Amino acid sequence: MLKSFLQLMRPANLVTAVADVLAGLSLAALAGGISPLSTGQPVWLLLLSTVGLYGGGVVLNDVFDAELDAVERPERAIPSGRVTLGQASALGVGLLVAGIASAFFYGPTTGGLAALIAGLAVFYDRYGKHMSWFGPINMGLCRGFNLLLGVGAAGSAAVQGVWWLALVPVIYIAAITMISRDEVHGGKRLTLYAAAGFYLMVSSAQLALALGAQTLYLTVGFVILHLFLTGRPLLKAIQNPIGSNIGGAVKAGVLSLIVMDAAWVSVSGNWQLALGTLLLLPLSIWLAKAFAVT
């Protein structure tokens, strides 16, 4: 039963959510404030919060997709009968509530952001993923505000100072969501080319910000690694856009979120945390071998 619950929560993806918050905590310093990581504040509450928010969101996604998965993915936990629909619903709602509560225990700014993330996640699960143009944006907003959840640890002023950074994850996740819709039946090269363009936009934004922060020497290596990890499977999918290849590109895009977050941390000049964030990648890859990512 425990393994089935973990399968619903996508453990490998949870690690990427933690990396988002670590990036946000580092980027808070760019808003003219002091990174909460150096002040002794209980930032672990925000790490628990993002695990609850992300875990609850993906569990409820499977709840809403139960009938479709019974046809297309009958091996999953709910359609296979290993977890009942009621149990999955309770787990998803419970995780979201825990995520919001943890963020409010930290402070009102982070609590408000967590509630917004939860609302966006549920909207995506129920409605957003069926919207051709808003669906990818909806999912991207979840990640963008997750980044700001870390920034919000420094207060509302920090969020107001660098709120625009949330747009970059929106672009990145929108690209992944856009191509993930074709991972079952295959897709079109045009969609994959568009995703490649979005990836390059994200990397360009990181390099531009690092140049302004005078940390380009540190950030460029992380950006190159990120492009390599996402580019190889995406190129394979472009050459042969069948479902399995597209699924591989989606998986690489999700797991490489950790590398993208490490690049964000490096922009702040905190090379120790950037390296520590990057070391979450082997853990996520290991978990991805045991539990589904998409």
N, C-alpha and C positions, 0 to 999 in steps of 0.2 A: 504493500500500500504506500509506504513512504517513497519508494522509488517512482511510483506512478505519479504521486504528487509533485516530486521533483521534476519529472518529465514535463508536467504541465507548466512549471515555472521557468523552464529553459535556463538552467544554472549557468551555462557558458555566457548567455546574454546578460545575466545579472552582474557578472564581473565587469562587463563593458559599461553598465550603468554606474558602477562605483567609480570607474575611471572618469566618467563625465563630471562627477562631483569633485573629484580631486583636481581636475583641470579648472573647474570653476573657482575652487578655493585658491588656486595659484593666481588666476587671472584677476582676482579681487584687488590685488596690489596695483594693477594697471589703472584702476579707477582713482588712484591717489590715496588709497587707504593702506592698511596693514593686513597682510594675509592672516586669516584666522588660524592658520597652521602654526604661526609663531607666537600666538597669544595664550595658548593653553585652554582655549575654549573647547567644549565637548563636541567636536566636529564628527565624532563617531555616530552621533544621533542622526546626522544627515546621511551618513553611509547606510545606516539601517533604514532610513526613510526611502532612499532611492531603491533599495532592494525590495521593500514592500510595494512601492509604487510600480516598479517595472514588473515584479512578479505578479502582482494583482492584475495588471493590464493584460499580460499575455495569457494568464489563466482564463480571464473573462473572454478573451478573444476566442479561445477554444470552446468556451461555453456557447457563445453565439454561433460558432461554426459547427456545432455538434452534428446537425443534420447533413451538412455538406461533407464533413469529414467521414461520416458513415459510408459515403459513396466513394470519395476520392482517397481517403486516408484511414481506412477501417482499423489499422493497427494502433492508432493513437489511443490514449488512456480512456477518454470518454466513450467513443464508439465501440471500443473493444469490451467495455463493461468493467474495466479494472477500477474505474472511479465513476460514481454516479453523477448525474447532472447536478443534483442537489449538493453533493459534497464539493464539487468543483466550484459551484456558485458561492458557497460559503467560504471556501478558501480564497477565491478571488476578492470578494468583498472584504474579508478579514485582513488580507494583506494591504489593500488600499487604505483601510481605516488605520492600520498600524503605521503605514508610511506617512499619512497626514499627521497623526498624533505625534510621532517622533519629531517631525519638522516643527510642530508647534511647541514642543517641549524646548526646542532650541531657541525659537524666537518667532515673533509675529510675521516678519517678512518671509522667512523660510516656510512658515506654516501656510501662508497665503499662496506661495508658489507651489507648494506640494498639493494643495487643494485644486489649484488650476491644472496641474499636471494630471491628477486623477480624473478630473472632468474631461480633459482632452482625450485621455486614454479610453475611457468608457465610450465617449462619443465616436472615436475611431472604431472601436470594436463593434459597435452597433450600427453605425451609419457611415462614418468616414471612409472606410475601406471600399465601400461600394460607389464612391464618388470619384469619377475619373480624374478630375483636376484637383479637387480639394483633398482627396484621400492622402496622397503623398505629402502634401503640405501639413495636413493634420498630424501625421506621424512625425514629421520633421519638427513640428512645434513641441511635441512631447520631449524630444531630445534637446531642443534648444532651451526650453525652460528647465530641463534637468541640469544643464550646464549652469544656468542662472541660479539654480538651487544652491550650488556651491558658492557662487559669487554672493548670494544673499546672506551668507554667514557673516559678511562684513557690514551688513545693514542695507537699508533701502537706498542710501546715497550711492553705494557701490553698484547696485543694480542699475540705477538711473545713469551712471557714468559709462557703463559698458554693455548696456542692454542689446545693442546692435550685434554683439558677438553671437547672440543666439540665432541670428539669421544664417550663420555658416553651417551649423548642424542641420538646420532646416533644409538647406540645399543638399547636403550630403545624404541625409536620411530620405529625402524626397526621391533622390536618384535610386537608392536601394529599393524603396517601396515600389517605385515605378517598374523596375525590372523584375521584382519578386512576383508580380502578378502573372508572369509567364513561366514560372518555374515548374509548373505541372504539365502544361501542354506545349511549351516552346513559345518563342516570341519573334519579334522583328528586330533586324539589325539597327534600324533607325532609333529605337528606344535605347539600345545598348550604346550607340554612339552619343546620344544625349546624356546618358549617365556618365560616360567618360568625360564629357565636357564639364559636367557638374563637379566631378572629382577634381579636375584641374582648377576649377574656380576656387574650390576650398583650399587647395594647396597654395594657390597664388595669394589668397587672403592671409594665410598664415605667414608666408614669407614676407609679405608687405608689412604686416604688423611687427614681425621680428626685426625687420630692417629699421623700423621706426624706434623700436625698443633697444636697438643695438645688441641684439642677441641672435643675429642671423647665423653666426658661426656655430651656434648650438642647435638651432632649429632645423637647418637645412638637412642634416643627416636623418632626422626623424621624418621629415617630409619625403625624402627620397625613399626611405624604407616603406612608408605608407603607400606611395605610388607603385612601388614594386609589388607589394603584397596584393593590392587591389587590381593592378593592371594586368598581371599574368592571367588570372582566371577570367577577367572581363574580355581580354583579347581572344581567349579560347572560345568564349561564348559568342563573340562577334563572328568568328570564323565558322562556327557551327552552332547556331542558336536553338539547340534542342533543350528540352526541359532539364536534363541532368547537368548540362554545362551552365545553364542560367542559374540553377540551384547552387552550383559551386561558386559562381560569381557573387550571389547574394550572401552566402556563408562567409566568403572572404571579406565582403564589405562590412558585415556585422562585426566579425572578430577584429578587423582592422580599425574599428572605432577606438580600440585601446591605443593603437599607434598614433591615431589622429589626436587623441587626448594627450598623449605623451608629448606630442609636438606643441600643443597649447601650453602645457606646463613649462616646456623649454623656453617659450616666448617670454615667460616671466623671469627667466634666468635661473630658476631653481633646478639645476642639473641633477641633484640627488633625487628629488621627487620625480623628475622626468624619467630617470632610469628606473626608479621604483615602480612607476606607473607602467612602463614598458614591460617590466617583469611580470605583470599581470597577464600578458599575452600567453605565455606557456600554460598558465593555469586555465585560461579560457579554452585554449586548444585541447587541453587534456579533457576538460569537461565536455567539449563538443564531440569527443569520440564516444562518450557514454550517453549523451543526451542530445536530442535534436536541437538545432539552432533555429530553423525556420518552421 
